[in-house]
Amino acid sequence: MNKITSYFIIFSSWLFSGISIADDLPEDSLLQRYGVAGDQLPKPNPSIAKEVVRSKSRFSIEEEKPSIQFNFKENRPKPTGNLSIDSVNLRNLKECLRIREAISAYEKKHIDCDEN
């Protein structure tokens, strides 16, 4: 008999012995098993339950700040709520950015593409 067959026999006998020894869990609850009803349990003290004091943590947990920040402020105009006006403002901004890139390729001038 080779090793694999012997390991398989040992494992299967271990598995079947574990299954035969294991008992099913009872269907009734622990309270019913010991003859106690739910209303016989002691009620919690309401003064203790309401007095939850949260101590200040010894560790300061802050949100992790990204190492690189991108600023897309000038790529989006302020929304007005009117879709047609917003689309016109966005189109004007894109046109201004395109013109600014074309001018900056030839000259060192800077065009401000604000909402004005």
Rosetta constraint file for C-alpha pairs under 8 A:
AtomPair CA 1 CA 5 HARMONIC 6.54 0.50
AtomPair CA 1 CA 6 HARMONIC 6.91 0.50
AtomPair CA 2 CA 6 HARMONIC 6.51 0.50
AtomPair CA 3 CA 7 HARMONIC 6.08 0.50
AtomPair CA 4 CA 8 HARMONIC 6.08 0.50
AtomPair CA 5 CA 9 HARMONIC 6.22 0.50
AtomPair CA 6 CA 10 HARMONIC 6.20 0.50
AtomPair CA 7 CA 11 HARMONIC 6.04 0.50
AtomPair CA 8 CA 12 HARMONIC 6.00 0.50
AtomPair CA 9 CA 13 HARMONIC 6.06 0.50
AtomPair CA 10 CA 14 HARMONIC 6.13 0.50
AtomPair CA 11 CA 15 HARMONIC 6.07 0.50
AtomPair CA 12 CA 16 HARMONIC 6.09 0.50
AtomPair CA 13 CA 17 HARMONIC 6.03 0.50
AtomPair CA 14 CA 18 HARMONIC 6.21 0.50
AtomPair CA 15 CA 19 HARMONIC 6.32 0.50
AtomPair CA 16 CA 20 HARMONIC 6.16 0.50
AtomPair CA 17 CA 21 HARMONIC 6.14 0.50
AtomPair CA 18 CA 22 HARMONIC 6.10 0.50
AtomPair CA 28 CA 32 HARMONIC 6.28 0.50
AtomPair CA 28 CA 33 HARMONIC 6.66 0.50
AtomPair CA 29 CA 33 HARMONIC 6.25 0.50
AtomPair CA 30 CA 34 HARMONIC 6.34 0.50
AtomPair CA 31 CA 35 HARMONIC 6.02 0.50
AtomPair CA 31 CA 36 HARMONIC 4.99 0.50
AtomPair CA 31 CA 37 HARMONIC 6.35 0.50
AtomPair CA 31 CA 38 HARMONIC 7.31 0.50
AtomPair CA 32 CA 36 HARMONIC 5.95 0.50
AtomPair CA 32 CA 37 HARMONIC 7.01 0.50
AtomPair CA 36 CA 40 HARMONIC 6.65 0.50
AtomPair CA 36 CA 41 HARMONIC 7.90 0.50
AtomPair CA 37 CA 41 HARMONIC 7.30 0.50
AtomPair CA 44 CA 48 HARMONIC 7.91 0.50
AtomPair CA 44 CA 49 HARMONIC 7.27 0.50
AtomPair CA 45 CA 49 HARMONIC 6.39 0.50
AtomPair CA 46 CA 50 HARMONIC 6.24 0.50
AtomPair CA 47 CA 51 HARMONIC 6.33 0.50
AtomPair CA 48 CA 52 HARMONIC 7.68 0.50
AtomPair CA 72 CA 76 HARMONIC 7.05 0.50
AtomPair CA 73 CA 77 HARMONIC 7.93 0.50
AtomPair CA 74 CA 113 HARMONIC 7.29 0.50
AtomPair CA 74 CA 114 HARMONIC 7.25 0.50
AtomPair CA 75 CA 93 HARMONIC 7.34 0.50
AtomPair CA 75 CA 94 HARMONIC 7.73 0.50
AtomPair CA 76 CA 90 HARMONIC 6.83 0.50
AtomPair CA 76 CA 93 HARMONIC 7.95 0.50
AtomPair CA 77 CA 86 HARMONIC 7.67 0.50
AtomPair CA 77 CA 89 HARMONIC 6.64 0.50
AtomPair CA 77 CA 90 HARMONIC 6.33 0.50
AtomPair CA 77 CA 93 HARMONIC 7.54 0.50
AtomPair CA 77 CA 115 HARMONIC 6.92 0.50
AtomPair CA 78 CA 86 HARMONIC 7.91 0.50
AtomPair CA 79 CA 86 HARMONIC 5.86 0.50
AtomPair CA 80 CA 85 HARMONIC 7.16 0.50
AtomPair CA 80 CA 86 HARMONIC 6.31 0.50
AtomPair CA 81 CA 86 HARMONIC 7.36 0.50
AtomPair CA 82 CA 86 HARMONIC 6.15 0.50
AtomPair CA 83 CA 87 HARMONIC 6.09 0.50
AtomPair CA 84 CA 88 HARMONIC 6.24 0.50
AtomPair CA 85 CA 89 HARMONIC 6.14 0.50
AtomPair CA 86 CA 90 HARMONIC 6.14 0.50
AtomPair CA 87 CA 91 HARMONIC 6.05 0.50
AtomPair CA 88 CA 92 HARMONIC 6.12 0.50
AtomPair CA 89 CA 93 HARMONIC 6.13 0.50
AtomPair CA 89 CA 115 HARMONIC 7.79 0.50
AtomPair CA 90 CA 94 HARMONIC 6.20 0.50
AtomPair CA 91 CA 95 HARMONIC 6.21 0.50
AtomPair CA 92 CA 96 HARMONIC 6.13 0.50
AtomPair CA 93 CA 97 HARMONIC 6.17 0.50
AtomPair CA 93 CA 113 HARMONIC 6.52 0.50
AtomPair CA 93 CA 114 HARMONIC 7.88 0.50
AtomPair CA 93 CA 115 HARMONIC 7.81 0.50
AtomPair CA 94 CA 98 HARMONIC 6.16 0.50
AtomPair CA 95 CA 99 HARMONIC 6.21 0.50
AtomPair CA 96 CA 100 HARMONIC 6.05 0.50
AtomPair CA 96 CA 113 HARMONIC 5.96 0.50
AtomPair CA 97 CA 101 HARMONIC 6.22 0.50
AtomPair CA 97 CA 113 HARMONIC 6.77 0.50
AtomPair CA 98 CA 102 HARMONIC 6.33 0.50
AtomPair CA 99 CA 103 HARMONIC 6.14 0.50
AtomPair CA 100 CA 104 HARMONIC 5.98 0.50
AtomPair CA 100 CA 110 HARMONIC 7.00 0.50
AtomPair CA 100 CA 111 HARMONIC 5.77 0.50
AtomPair CA 101 CA 105 HARMONIC 6.30 0.50
AtomPair CA 102 CA 106 HARMONIC 7.12 0.50
AtomPair CA 103 CA 107 HARMONIC 5.84 0.50
AtomPair CA 103 CA 108 HARMONIC 7.76 0.50
AtomPair CA 103 CA 109 HARMONIC 7.11 0.50
AtomPair CA 104 CA 108 HARMONIC 5.43 0.50
AtomPair CA 104 CA 109 HARMONIC 6.07 0.50
AtomPair CA 104 CA 110 HARMONIC 6.89 0.50
